[in-house]
Amino acid sequence: MLTSTVLVDAPDRPLLLVGPSLGTSVQALWGRCAKRIKGHHVVGWDLPGHGRSAPAPGAFSIADLAREVLALADTLRPGSPFRYAGDSVGGAVGLQLLLDAPKRVESAALICTGAKIGEAAGWRQRAETVRAEGTHAVVAGSLQRWFAPNFPQRQPAVADALLDALRAVDRESYALTCEALAAFDVRQRLAEITSPVIAIAGAVDQPTPPEGLAQIAAEVRDGRLVVLEDVAHLAPAEQPDLVAGLLDEHFGGPATLERVREAGMSVRRQVLGDEHVDRAVAATTPFTRDFQELITAYAWGEIWTRPGLDRRSRSMITLTALVALGHQEELAMHLRAARRNGLTDDEIKEVLLQTAIYCGVPAANTAFRIAQKVLAE
């Protein structure tokens, strides 16, 4: 029933199986991310009637899909342990695999998913809609659910490929997957899971909000939660560098300097904006190149990518440090970044008032002057 696609051909490396979200193909969702994952033979699978898989012959459950994935693993590495990563329904299948085949799944990354996803009535209603009108009827809703604000404008080719995959899905198979999700609920069994799990949430994910991933991370035996800023429901497509880096870390792959730089550049663009970063890159000379690579790798790739603080908090800390040290040009840049990271003008004012006490009134006076000009822009 399920058809596989080799995304990274490295048969001498550990096997990593990756699973898709409802309405996507594994190639469209995982293709770019898989190429960034180090040290694995990466094979994806498509849901029935999605991507390369044939339409479903009849009703199925999430447990049935897990058995199919296990059979796929046996065709690749008979009886051997493997690693698993899945988004949305692919993550639900991962939970089922962890429960049904604990000795086979060495460790797992569960992404933008939940031990229960949505409400049964909503899934049944969507199944009825798609049976009657086809998947074109859910394209507009998927565009809103799948992506963070402005992502389709920033990455139109990625968004278009995913929406094209949705339009091509067999309507009955889509409806049957909705009905499988309507019946899926393993919340009471999470404590049975003993394999290491990283739960990766999108901060603006509506279908599977971070709270559901937090529950998974808290209740499995060995769990960890990471919340990705400015990410919605399809994290492997929205942030392939960051997701690949997290999988490398979780599965014990090499944390190469190249990987750190890629993740750093991605976050640097999100925080400072493409226009600023493009200017900095264009101005790079042989003399300054090493310094640019240093700050991309270590400031942005090592610090700003860490999950321990959200970007709003990191912006507040950075503003305080820049005021204290009198770095006026950098302060102006990070005031713009703070707005991009979600701080309001009133919150920035409170940060600067705090610096008046702890960094000195003259420093805060200069900071207020710069902030008033920058925020007025």
C-alpha positions in Angstrom: 0.0 0.0 0.0 2.9 2.4 0.8 5.5 3.3 -1.8 9.0 4.5 -0.7 11.4 7.0 -2.1 15.2 7.0 -1.4 15.9 10.6 -0.5 19.6 10.1 0.4 21.3 7.1 -1.0 23.9 5.9 1.5 23.2 2.2 2.1 26.2 1.8 4.3 24.8 4.3 6.8 22.1 3.9 9.5 18.6 3.8 8.1 16.3 6.8 8.8 12.7 6.5 7.7 10.8 9.7 7.3 7.0 10.1 7.1 4.8 12.9 5.5 1.9 15.0 6.6 -1.7 14.6 5.3 -2.0 16.0 1.7 1.7 16.1 1.0 4.2 13.9 -0.8 7.3 12.9 1.1 9.5 14.3 -1.7 7.8 17.8 -1.5 7.9 17.8 2.3 11.2 16.2 3.1 13.3 16.5 -0.1 15.4 19.6 0.8 15.6 18.7 4.5 16.8 15.1 3.8 19.7 16.3 1.8 20.9 18.3 4.8 20.8 15.3 7.2 24.2 13.9 7.8 25.3 10.3 8.1 22.1 8.4 7.2 20.5 6.4 4.4 17.2 8.4 4.3 14.1 6.7 2.8 10.6 8.3 2.8 7.2 6.8 2.4 4.0 8.2 1.0 0.5 7.9 2.4 -2.0 5.8 0.4 -3.1 7.8 -2.7 -0.4 10.5 -2.0 2.8 11.0 -3.9 4.0 7.7 -5.4 1.7 5.4 -3.4 -1.4 3.8 -5.0 -4.9 4.7 -3.7 -6.1 2.8 -0.6 -8.1 -0.3 -1.3 -10.2 0.3 1.8 -10.3 1.8 5.3 -7.2 1.7 7.4 -6.0 2.9 10.8 -2.8 4.6 12.0 -1.8 1.2 13.4 -2.2 -0.3 9.9 0.1 2.4 8.5 2.7 1.6 11.2 2.6 -2.1 10.2 3.2 -1.0 6.6 6.1 1.1 7.6 7.6 -1.7 9.6 7.2 -4.0 6.6 9.0 -1.4 4.5 11.9 -1.3 7.1 12.1 -5.1 6.8 12.5 -4.9 3.0 15.4 -2.5 3.6 17.1 -3.9 6.8 15.3 -7.2 7.8 14.8 -7.3 11.6 17.3 -4.4 12.2 16.7 -1.3 14.3 16.1 2.0 12.4 15.6 5.6 13.2 12.3 7.5 12.4 11.1 11.0 11.8 7.6 12.0 10.9 5.5 15.2 10.5 1.8 15.4 11.5 0.2 12.0 10.5 3.7 10.8 9.9 4.5 11.7 13.5 1.4 9.8 14.6 2.6 6.8 12.8 5.9 7.3 14.6 4.2 7.2 18.0 2.4 4.0 16.9 5.7 2.4 15.9 7.3 3.3 19.2 4.4 1.6 21.0 4.1 -1.5 18.7 7.7 -2.1 17.8 9.8 -0.6 20.6 12.8 -2.8 19.9 12.9 -1.8 16.3 12.7 2.0 16.6 16.0 3.1 18.0 15.0 6.7 18.4 12.5 9.1 16.8 11.8 12.7 15.9 8.1 13.6 16.2 7.4 16.8 14.3 4.3 19.0 14.3 2.1 16.2 15.5 0.3 15.0 18.6 -0.8 11.9 20.5 -4.3 13.0 19.4 -4.7 15.4 16.5 -7.8 17.6 16.2 -11.3 16.4 16.9 -13.0 13.4 15.4 -16.0 15.4 14.2 -13.7 17.8 12.3 -11.9 15.0 10.6 -15.1 13.3 9.5 -16.5 16.6 8.2 -13.3 17.2 6.2 -13.5 13.6 4.8 -17.0 14.3 3.6 -16.0 17.5 2.0 -13.1 15.9 0.1 -15.2 12.9 -1.0 -17.7 15.3 -2.5 -15.5 18.0 -3.9 -11.9 16.6 -4.1 -8.8 18.0 -2.5 -9.1 21.3 -4.4 -11.7 22.1 -1.7 -9.1 22.1 1.1 -6.3 24.0 -0.7 -7.1 27.4 0.7 -7.4 26.0 4.3 -4.2 24.0 3.9 -2.4 27.2 2.7 -3.4 28.9 6.0 -2.7 25.9 8.3 0.5 24.7 6.7 2.7 27.8 6.6 3.8 30.6 8.9 2.7 34.0 7.8 4.5 35.3 4.6 6.3 31.9 4.0 4.5 31.4 0.7 5.7 34.8 -0.4 9.3 34.1 0.8 9.5 30.6 -0.6 6.9 30.4 -3.4 8.5 27.4 -5.1 8.4 25.3 -1.9 4.8 26.3 -1.1 3.6 25.7 -4.7 5.2 22.2 -4.8 3.4 21.2 -1.6 0.1 22.6 -2.8 0.5 20.8 -6.1 1.1 17.6 -4.3 -2.2 18.2 -2.4 -4.2 18.8 -5.5 -2.9 15.5 -6.9 -4.0 13.4 -3.9 -6.6 10.7 -4.5 -9.8 12.0 -2.8 -10.9 8.7 -1.2 -7.4 8.0 0.2 -7.3 11.5 1.7 -10.8 11.0 3.3 -9.7 7.6 4.7 -6.6 9.2 6.2 -8.9 11.8 7.9 -11.0 9.0 9.3 -7.9 7.2 10.6 -6.8 10.4 12.4 -10.3 10.8 13.8 -9.9 7.4 15.6 -6.2 8.0 16.7 -5.6 8.7 20.4 -2.6 7.3 22.3 -2.4 10.0 25.0 -2.8 7.4 27.8 0.0 5.3 26.5 2.9 7.8 26.2 4.6 6.6 29.3 5.1 3.2 27.6 7.5 4.7 25.1 11.1 4.2 26.2 13.1 5.1 23.0 14.6 8.6 22.9 12.2 11.1 21.4 12.7 14.7 20.3 9.4 16.5 19.9 9.7 19.4 17.4 6.9 22.0 17.4 6.1 25.0 15.3 5.4 28.1 17.4 2.6 29.2 15.1 1.3 25.7 14.3 -2.5 25.7 14.4 -3.4 22.0 13.8 -0.8 20.6 16.3 0.2 23.4 18.6 3.3 23.2 20.9 1.2 22.1 23.9 0.6 18.7 22.3 4.3 18.2 21.5 5.1 19.3 25.1 2.9 16.6 26.4 4.7 14.0 24.3 8.1 15.2 25.5 7.0 15.3 29.1 5.3 11.9 29.3 7.6 9.6 27.3 10.5 8.1 29.2 13.2 10.0 27.4 11.8 13.1 25.7 12.9 16.6 24.7 10.9 19.5 23.3 12.1 22.1 20.8 9.8 24.9 19.6 10.8 26.5 16.3 10.0 30.2 16.0 8.1 31.4 12.9 7.2 27.8 11.9 3.7 26.4 11.4 2.8 22.8 10.5 5.4 21.7 7.9 8.7 22.3 9.7 10.9 20.1 7.4 9.8 22.2 4.4 9.7 25.6 6.3 13.0 25.2 8.1 15.0 22.4 6.5 18.4 23.6 7.9 17.1 23.8 11.5 15.2 20.5 11.4 18.2 18.7 9.8 20.5 20.1 12.5 18.1 18.9 15.2 17.9 15.5 13.7 21.7 15.3 13.3 22.0 16.2 17.0 19.3 13.8 18.2 20.4 10.8 16.1 24.1 11.4 16.9 25.2 12.6 13.5 28.1 14.9 13.0 27.5 18.5 14.0 29.7 19.9 11.2 30.7 23.5 10.9 28.9 23.6 7.5 25.7 22.5 9.2 26.1 25.1 11.9 26.7 27.9 9.3 23.6 26.9 7.3 21.4 27.0 10.4 23.0 30.2 11.5 22.4 31.9 8.1 18.8 30.8 8.2 18.2 32.3 11.6 20.2 35.4 10.8 17.9 36.1 7.8 14.8 35.6 9.9 16.0 37.9 12.7 17.7 40.7 10.7 15.8 40.4 7.4 16.9 39.4 3.9 17.7 42.9 2.9 20.2 43.5 5.7 21.9 40.1 5.3 22.1 40.5 1.5 23.9 43.8 1.9 26.3 42.3 4.4 27.0 39.3 2.2 27.5 41.6 -0.9 29.9 43.8 1.1 32.0 40.8 2.1 35.7 41.0 1.0 38.5 38.4 1.3 39.6 40.4 4.3 36.2 40.2 6.1 35.0 36.8 4.9 36.4 34.8 7.8 34.8 37.3 10.3 31.4 37.0 8.5 31.6 33.2 8.7 32.6 33.4 12.3 29.5 35.4 13.4 27.2 33.4 11.2 28.4 30.1 12.7 28.8 31.0 16.3 26.6 34.0 17.1 23.7 32.8 14.9 24.3 29.1 14.4 25.4 28.3 18.0 23.5 30.8 20.2 20.4 32.2 18.4 19.4 28.6 17.3 19.5 27.3 20.9 16.0 26.3 22.1 16.5 27.4 25.7 15.2 31.0 25.1 12.7 32.3 22.5 13.8 35.0 20.2 11.9 37.7 22.0 13.9 37.0 25.1 17.2 36.9 23.1 16.3 40.3 21.6 15.7 41.8 25.1 19.1 40.5 26.3 20.9 41.7 23.2 19.4 45.2 23.4 20.5 45.5 27.1 24.0 44.4 26.3 24.4 46.8 23.4 23.1 49.7 25.5 25.5 48.9 28.3 28.5 48.7 25.9 27.5 51.7 23.8 27.4 49.9 20.5 25.1 52.3 18.8 25.2 51.0 15.2 24.5 47.4 16.4 21.7 48.8 18.7 19.9 50.3 15.7 20.1 47.0 13.8 18.9 45.0 16.8 16.0 47.4 17.5 14.7 46.5 14.0 15.4 42.8 14.8 13.4 43.1 18.1 10.4 44.4 16.2 10.8 41.5 13.7 11.0 39.1 16.7 7.6 40.3 18.0 8.5 43.0 20.6 6.2 45.9 20.7 7.3 49.6 21.0 6.1 49.6 24.6 8.1 46.5 25.4 11.2 48.0 23.9 10.6 51.1 26.0 10.4 49.0 29.1 13.8 47.3 28.2 15.4 50.8 27.8 13.9 52.0 31.1 15.5 49.0 32.8 18.9 49.9 31.2 18.6 53.4 32.7 18.9 51.9 36.1 21.4 49.1 35.5 23.5 50.6 32.6 23.3 54.3 33.5 21.1 57.2 32.5 23.5 58.6 29.8 23.6 55.3 28.0 19.8 54.9 28.2 19.4 58.5 27.0 21.4 57.7 23.8 19.5 54.4 23.4 16.1 56.2 23.6 17.3 58.7 21.0 18.3 55.9 18.6 15.2 53.9 19.3 12.8 56.8 18.7 14.4 57.3 15.2 14.5 53.6 14.3 11.0 52.8 15.5 9.6 55.9 13.7 10.9 54.3 10.4 
